[in-house]
Amino acid sequence: MKLKKVLIGSLAFIILMTSLVMPGVLAKSSNTTSKYTIADSNKPDKNANSMKKQDRAAEKAAIKATYSKDELAKLKITGDKIKKNNKNVTVLPVENIIVKGAKVKFDTPPVIKSGRTLIPVKALSEAFGAEVKWISAERKVLITKDNTEIVLQLDNNKIYVNGVESKIDVPACSINGRTVVPIKFIVEKMGLLVKWDSDSQVVEIENPTPTVPAQSTTTPAETTTMPAQPTTTPTEPTTPGQTAQ
């Protein structure tokens, strides 16, 4: 009888302890599962990254294909010369400047100076319909696009946009006989978008409001010429010796 009571008491104790411990174990298990689920969802999509790299490589190849072998050879010689004469400058391949909505070709490669990308101002500005003037007496460049006028001076970090003064980290300068300007400031002031991919050192430039080719407003001319109506009336017969009226 005593043994029976002891067994019943032990069984009750086990049931009690189980009811107290199991909810915590279940909760901990649930949290652990949730944690791992969240961690998995935050993993980078390798396929997406791979596709992006492939697209970028295709874009760069397409740009490079617009240059002839002679042009690429000259750019290589120019780039080597820039490296030799400018120790603090990194030369970028021309295909690293991806311009969407316009065709741009450089005769001098873009460069990175003091952490800023500089490009030949004339090629880019004219590709987007801007007018570029060089004022040699003052060593100034005047860029005009629509209602925006940008004035900058070589080796001077002051720049004027519609008469309003601003300062830029790296001023425009002359490299290999070409005026190069900080791409981000100039491009944005021209109303364009610019993105910098630090991993691939690629610059993307895009016009947010691309110019749509004008549609013809003339419609095929309708035939307005009516069949010619006879302008002469039939001559009334005349009698001999009588003049026609």
C-alpha positions in Angstrom: 0.0 0.0 0.0 2.8 2.3 0.9 4.6 1.4 -2.3 1.5 2.3 -4.3 1.3 5.7 -2.7 5.0 6.3 -3.4 4.5 5.4 -7.1 1.5 7.6 -7.4 3.4 10.5 -5.7 6.4 10.1 -8.0 4.2 10.0 -11.1 2.4 13.2 -10.0 5.7 14.9 -9.4 7.0 13.9 -12.9 3.8 15.2 -14.5 4.1 18.5 -12.6 7.7 19.0 -13.6 6.9 18.2 -17.2 4.1 20.7 -17.4 6.5 23.4 -16.0 9.5 22.7 -18.1 8.0 21.8 -21.6 6.5 25.2 -22.4 10.0 26.8 -22.0 11.6 24.2 -24.1 9.0 24.5 -26.8 9.4 28.3 -26.8 13.1 28.1 -27.0 12.8 25.7 -29.9 10.4 28.0 -31.7 12.7 31.0 -31.2 15.7 29.1 -32.5 13.8 28.0 -35.6 12.6 31.6 -36.2 16.1 32.9 -35.8 17.5 30.5 -38.4 14.6 31.3 -40.8 15.3 35.0 -40.6 19.0 34.4 -41.1 18.4 32.4 -44.2 16.1 35.1 -45.7 18.9 37.7 -45.3 21.4 35.8 -47.3 22.5 37.6 -50.5 21.0 36.3 -53.7 24.0 34.8 -55.5 22.1 34.4 -58.7 21.0 38.0 -58.7 24.6 39.2 -58.1 25.8 36.9 -60.9 23.2 38.3 -63.3 24.2 41.8 -62.4 27.9 41.1 -63.1 27.0 39.5 -66.5 24.9 42.5 -67.5 27.6 44.9 -66.4 30.2 43.0 -68.4 27.9 43.0 -71.5 27.4 46.8 -71.2 31.2 47.4 -70.9 31.9 45.1 -73.9 29.3 47.0 -76.0 31.0 50.4 -75.2 34.4 49.1 -75.9 33.2 47.7 -79.3 32.3 51.3 -80.4 36.1 52.1 -80.5 38.3 51.0 -83.3 41.6 49.2 -82.6 43.5 52.3 -83.4 41.4 54.4 -81.0 41.9 51.9 -78.2 45.7 51.8 -78.9 45.9 55.6 -78.7 43.9 55.6 -75.5 46.3 53.0 -74.0 49.3 55.2 -74.9 47.5 58.3 -73.5 46.7 56.4 -70.3 50.3 55.3 -69.8 51.4 58.9 -70.4 48.9 60.2 -67.8 50.1 57.6 -65.2 53.7 58.6 -65.8 53.1 62.3 -65.4 50.5 62.2 -62.7 51.5 60.0 -59.8 48.3 60.8 -57.8 46.0 59.8 -60.6 44.3 56.5 -61.5 43.3 56.0 -65.1 40.0 54.3 -65.8 39.1 52.4 -68.9 36.7 54.3 -71.2 34.1 51.5 -70.9 33.8 52.2 -67.2 31.8 55.3 -68.0 28.4 53.9 -69.0 26.2 56.6 -70.5 22.6 55.7 -71.1 20.6 57.6 -73.7 23.6 59.1 -75.5 26.7 58.1 -77.4 29.9 59.3 -75.9 33.4 58.6 -77.1 36.5 59.9 -75.3 39.9 60.6 -76.8 41.4 60.9 -73.3 40.5 58.3 -70.7 38.7 59.3 -67.5 40.7 59.4 -64.3 40.3 59.3 -60.5 42.0 62.1 -58.6 41.8 62.5 -54.8 38.8 60.1 -54.7 36.8 61.9 -57.4 36.2 60.8 -61.0 37.1 63.4 -63.6 36.1 63.1 -67.3 36.7 65.2 -70.4 34.0 67.8 -70.3 33.5 68.5 -74.0 32.7 64.9 -75.0 30.1 64.4 -72.3 28.5 67.8 -72.4 28.0 67.8 -76.1 26.6 64.3 -76.0 23.7 65.6 -73.9 23.1 68.7 -76.0 25.1 71.2 -73.9 27.3 73.8 -75.5 30.9 74.1 -74.2 33.1 77.2 -74.6 36.7 77.6 -73.6 37.8 81.1 -72.5 41.5 80.8 -72.9 42.4 84.2 -71.5 40.8 83.4 -68.1 41.3 79.6 -68.3 37.6 79.2 -67.9 35.0 76.7 -69.2 31.5 77.8 -69.9 28.8 75.0 -70.1 25.3 75.9 -71.2 22.4 73.5 -71.3 18.7 74.6 -71.5 18.4 77.3 -68.7 21.5 76.2 -66.8 24.9 78.0 -67.1 28.0 76.5 -65.4 31.2 78.4 -65.2 34.4 76.9 -63.8 38.1 77.8 -63.9 41.0 75.4 -64.1 42.6 74.6 -60.7 40.0 76.6 -58.9 37.5 74.9 -56.6 35.0 77.6 -57.0 32.2 77.0 -59.5 29.2 79.1 -60.6 25.8 77.7 -61.5 23.6 80.5 -62.9 25.7 83.0 -61.0 25.5 81.1 -57.7 28.9 80.2 -56.2 29.6 76.7 -55.0 32.7 74.8 -54.0 33.9 71.4 -55.2 36.5 69.1 -53.6 38.5 68.6 -56.7 38.7 71.4 -59.3 38.7 71.1 -63.0 42.2 70.7 -64.4 44.0 70.0 -67.7 45.3 66.4 -68.3 47.0 65.5 -71.5 45.8 68.8 -73.1 42.1 68.1 -72.2 40.0 69.8 -69.7 38.6 67.2 -67.2 35.9 68.0 -64.6 34.5 66.3 -61.6 31.7 64.2 -63.1 29.2 64.0 -60.2 28.8 67.8 -59.7 28.7 68.7 -63.4 26.4 65.9 -64.4 23.9 66.5 -61.6 23.8 70.3 -62.4 23.0 69.3 -66.0 19.9 67.5 -64.7 21.3 64.0 -65.2 21.6 61.1 -62.8 24.9 59.6 -61.8 25.7 56.4 -59.9 29.1 55.2 -58.7 29.8 51.4 -58.3 32.8 51.3 -56.0 33.3 47.6 -56.5 33.7 47.7 -60.3 34.8 51.4 -60.4 32.0 52.0 -62.9 30.1 55.3 -63.4 26.5 55.2 -64.7 25.0 58.4 -66.2 21.4 58.6 -67.2 19.0 61.2 -68.4 15.9 60.9 -66.2 13.8 62.7 -68.9 15.3 61.4 -72.2 14.6 63.5 -75.2 11.9 61.8 -77.3 12.5 62.2 -81.1 9.9 64.6 -82.5 7.1 62.9 -84.2 6.0 64.0 -87.6 3.0 66.3 -87.3 2.2 66.3 -90.9 -0.5 64.0 -92.3 -0.6 62.8 -95.8 -2.1 65.6 -97.8 -5.6 64.9 -98.9 -6.4 65.4 -102.5 -8.0 68.9 -102.7 -7.9 69.3 -106.4 -11.3 68.7 -107.8 -11.7 67.6 -111.4 -11.6 70.7 -113.5 -15.0 72.0 -114.4 -15.5 73.2 -117.9 -15.2 77.0 -117.8 -16.6 77.6 -121.2 -20.2 77.3 -122.0 -21.3 75.7 -125.2 -21.3 78.1 -128.0 -24.8 78.7 -129.2 -25.2 78.1 -132.8 -25.2 81.2 -134.8 -27.2 82.0 -137.8 -25.5 83.3 -140.9 -24.7 86.9 -140.6 -25.2 87.0 -136.8 -22.5 87.4 -134.2 -22.4 85.1 -131.3 -23.5 86.8 -128.0 
